[in-house]
Amino acid sequence: MTLRSGGQILVDQLKIHGARHVFCVPGESYLAVLDALHDADIETVVCRQEGGAAYMAEAVGKLTGRPGIAMVTRGPGATNASPGIHIASQDSTPMILFVGQVARDMKEREAFQELDYKAVFGSMAKWVVEIDRAERIPEIISRAYHVAMQGRPGPVVIALPEDMLTDRVAVADAMRAEPVLVRPAAQDMQELQRRLLASRRPIVLAGGSGWTAEGSGDLQRFAES
């Protein structure tokens, strides 16, 4: 295995997981990631304000069923993105927000723009984590995709210490995360059939995330039959 910077490892994981767009407001706290994105086959969409970047990532997650990716700098950049995280949580949208963080040796020393991201995003995101070592980037990003897509989908927030992103390490890439499709048990379907046959005017209330064109068509045919 060759040595790669933390920023390069992160971008490589996004490519493995099929990310096609990154919505960001550039900041010095994650320059190593921006450098790696320069030559990556991922479109980097630079936004004027962090809220816009988060909204765009949320929209991608809603339209595709796979996490939209947003990147913002630490401190006020993170707080500006918080409305997008709240919307993703309310609408059950898979999304991953990467936020810059102060260097590891400056943590809990009131460094410039330092924030406790678990305190800020803990009530909105499904998972908030800070990557302490570059060797853990593949593992954590793979888990972030799983968490964002599995069960009730929602947002994940990943904090990136500035110095961690410039560390050069040799580590294997993680496998692409895929959601596990949940299906009702046979006895549940039998009970549904019994209730439908016994009902006089059944009503279908459809909503939530995870809908595809094929699934919508199947539901329409079922309701009309």
C-alpha positions as CSV (number, residue, x, y, z in Angstrom):
1,M,0.0,0.0,0.0
2,T,1.2,3.5,-0.8
3,L,1.2,6.4,1.5
4,R,-1.6,8.9,1.1
5,S,-2.7,12.0,2.9
6,G,-5.8,11.9,5.0
7,G,-7.4,14.3,2.5
8,Q,-6.6,11.9,-0.4
9,I,-7.9,8.9,1.6
10,L,-11.2,10.7,2.3
11,V,-11.7,11.6,-1.4
12,D,-10.9,8.0,-2.4
13,Q,-13.6,6.7,-0.1
14,L,-16.2,9.1,-1.6
15,K,-15.3,7.8,-5.1
16,I,-15.7,4.2,-3.9
17,H,-19.1,5.1,-2.5
18,G,-20.3,6.7,-5.7
19,A,-20.3,10.3,-4.8
20,R,-20.7,12.4,-7.9
21,H,-21.0,15.9,-6.3
22,V,-19.5,17.7,-3.3
23,F,-21.2,20.9,-2.2
24,C,-18.9,23.2,-0.2
25,V,-17.8,26.6,1.0
26,P,-14.0,26.3,0.9
27,G,-12.1,26.8,4.2
28,E,-8.5,26.5,5.4
29,S,-9.5,23.9,7.9
30,Y,-9.9,21.2,5.2
31,L,-7.5,22.4,2.4
32,A,-6.0,18.8,2.1
33,V,-9.5,17.5,1.0
34,L,-9.9,20.4,-1.5
35,D,-6.4,19.6,-2.9
36,A,-7.4,15.9,-3.4
37,L,-10.8,16.9,-5.0
38,H,-8.9,18.9,-7.7
39,D,-8.0,15.8,-9.7
40,A,-10.9,13.6,-8.6
41,D,-13.8,12.5,-10.8
42,I,-16.2,14.3,-8.5
43,E,-17.8,17.6,-9.3
44,T,-17.0,20.2,-6.7
45,V,-19.8,22.8,-6.4
46,V,-18.6,25.9,-4.6
47,C,-21.5,27.7,-2.8
48,R,-21.7,31.2,-1.5
49,Q,-23.0,30.2,2.0
50,E,-22.9,27.0,4.0
51,G,-26.6,26.7,4.3
52,G,-26.9,26.5,0.5
53,A,-24.3,23.8,0.4
54,A,-26.2,21.8,3.0
55,Y,-29.5,22.3,1.2
56,M,-28.0,21.0,-2.1
57,A,-26.6,17.9,-0.4
58,E,-29.9,17.2,1.3
59,A,-31.7,17.5,-2.1
60,V,-29.2,15.0,-3.7
61,G,-29.9,12.5,-0.8
62,K,-33.6,13.0,-1.3
63,L,-33.5,12.4,-5.0
64,T,-31.0,9.6,-5.2
65,G,-31.5,7.7,-1.9
66,R,-27.7,7.8,-1.3
67,P,-26.1,10.4,1.0
68,G,-25.5,13.9,-0.4
69,I,-22.1,15.3,0.5
70,A,-21.5,18.8,2.0
71,M,-18.2,20.2,3.3
72,V,-17.9,23.3,5.4
73,T,-15.2,24.9,7.5
74,R,-15.2,24.9,11.3
75,G,-17.1,27.2,13.7
76,P,-19.6,29.5,11.9
77,G,-19.3,27.4,8.7
78,A,-20.7,24.5,10.7
79,T,-23.5,26.4,12.4
80,N,-24.5,28.0,9.1
81,A,-25.0,24.4,7.7
82,S,-27.1,23.3,10.7
83,P,-30.5,24.1,9.0
84,G,-29.7,21.6,6.3
85,I,-29.0,18.9,8.9
86,H,-32.2,19.7,10.6
87,I,-34.2,19.3,7.4
88,A,-32.4,16.0,6.6
89,S,-33.4,14.8,10.0
90,Q,-37.0,15.9,9.7
91,D,-37.4,14.5,6.2
92,S,-35.4,11.3,6.8
93,T,-32.8,12.2,4.1
94,P,-29.4,10.4,3.9
95,M,-26.7,13.1,4.0
96,I,-23.1,13.4,5.2
97,L,-21.7,16.8,6.4
98,F,-17.9,17.0,6.7
99,V,-16.9,19.9,9.0
100,G,-13.4,21.3,9.6
101,Q,-11.9,21.1,13.1
102,V,-9.0,22.6,14.9
103,A,-5.7,20.6,15.1
104,R,-5.7,17.8,17.6
105,D,-3.1,19.5,19.9
106,M,-5.4,22.5,20.1
107,K,-8.5,20.8,21.2
108,E,-10.3,22.1,24.4
109,R,-7.9,25.1,24.5
110,E,-10.4,27.7,23.2
111,A,-8.7,27.6,19.8
112,F,-10.1,29.9,17.0
113,Q,-13.5,28.7,15.9
114,E,-13.4,25.5,17.9
115,L,-16.8,23.9,18.5
116,D,-18.1,20.8,20.3
117,Y,-19.9,19.2,17.3
118,K,-21.6,16.5,19.3
119,A,-23.2,19.2,21.4
120,V,-24.2,21.3,18.4
121,F,-25.5,18.5,16.1
122,G,-26.2,15.6,18.6
123,S,-29.9,16.2,18.7
124,M,-30.3,16.5,14.9
125,A,-27.9,14.0,13.4
126,K,-28.0,10.2,13.5
127,W,-24.3,10.1,14.3
128,V,-21.7,12.7,15.1
129,V,-18.1,11.6,15.0
130,E,-14.6,13.1,14.9
131,I,-11.8,11.2,13.1
132,D,-8.8,11.1,15.4
133,R,-6.4,9.2,13.1
134,A,-6.1,9.1,9.3
135,E,-6.0,5.3,9.4
136,R,-9.6,5.3,10.5
137,I,-11.0,7.4,7.6
138,P,-12.1,4.4,5.5
139,E,-13.7,2.7,8.4
140,I,-15.6,5.8,9.6
141,I,-16.8,6.9,6.2
142,S,-18.1,3.4,5.4
143,R,-20.0,3.4,8.7
144,A,-21.3,6.9,8.0
145,Y,-22.8,5.7,4.7
146,H,-24.4,2.7,6.5
147,V,-25.8,4.8,9.3
148,A,-27.1,7.5,6.9
149,M,-29.0,5.0,4.7
150,Q,-30.0,2.2,7.2
151,G,-33.3,2.1,9.1
152,R,-34.8,5.5,9.1
153,P,-32.3,7.5,6.9
154,G,-30.8,10.7,8.2
155,P,-27.8,13.0,8.4
156,V,-24.3,12.1,9.7
157,V,-21.7,14.8,10.8
158,I,-18.0,14.0,10.5
159,A,-15.4,16.4,12.1
160,L,-12.0,16.6,10.4
161,P,-9.1,17.9,12.6
162,E,-6.9,20.0,10.3
163,D,-3.6,18.2,11.1
164,M,-5.1,14.8,10.7
165,L,-5.9,15.5,7.0
166,T,-2.2,16.1,6.2
167,D,-1.0,12.9,7.9
168,R,0.4,10.4,5.4
169,V,-0.5,6.8,6.2
170,A,-0.9,3.5,4.4
171,V,-4.3,2.0,4.9
172,A,-6.7,-0.2,2.8
173,D,-9.9,1.3,1.3
174,A,-13.2,0.2,2.7
175,M,-15.8,-1.6,0.6
176,R,-18.8,0.3,-0.8
177,A,-21.6,0.5,1.7
178,E,-25.0,-0.7,0.4
179,P,-28.3,-0.4,2.3
180,V,-30.0,-3.6,3.5
181,L,-33.5,-3.8,2.1
182,V,-36.1,-4.5,4.8
183,R,-39.1,-6.5,3.8
184,P,-42.2,-7.5,5.8
185,A,-42.4,-11.0,7.1
186,A,-44.8,-13.5,5.4
187,Q,-47.2,-13.5,8.3
188,D,-47.4,-9.7,8.2
189,M,-48.4,-9.8,4.5
190,Q,-51.0,-12.4,5.3
191,E,-52.4,-10.2,8.0
192,L,-52.5,-7.2,5.6
193,Q,-54.4,-9.3,3.1
194,R,-56.9,-10.4,5.7
195,R,-57.5,-6.8,6.8
196,L,-57.9,-5.5,3.2
197,L,-60.4,-8.2,2.3
198,A,-62.4,-7.4,5.4
199,S,-62.3,-3.6,4.8
200,R,-65.0,-1.7,3.0
201,R,-63.1,1.5,1.9
202,P,-59.4,1.0,2.3
203,I,-57.1,4.0,2.1
204,V,-53.5,4.2,1.2
205,L,-51.3,6.7,3.0
206,A,-47.9,6.7,1.4
207,G,-44.9,8.8,2.4
208,G,-41.4,8.7,3.8
209,S,-38.1,8.2,2.1
210,G,-36.7,5.4,-0.1
211,W,-39.3,5.6,-2.9
212,T,-38.2,4.8,-6.4
213,A,-40.2,5.1,-9.7
214,E,-40.6,1.3,-9.8
215,G,-41.9,1.2,-6.2
216,S,-44.3,4.1,-6.8
217,G,-45.6,2.3,-9.9
218,D,-46.1,-1.0,-8.0
219,L,-48.0,0.8,-5.2
220,Q,-50.3,2.6,-7.8
221,R,-51.1,-0.7,-9.5
222,F,-51.7,-2.4,-6.2
223,A,-54.1,0.4,-5.1
224,E,-56.0,0.3,-8.4
225,S,-56.4,-3.4,-8.6
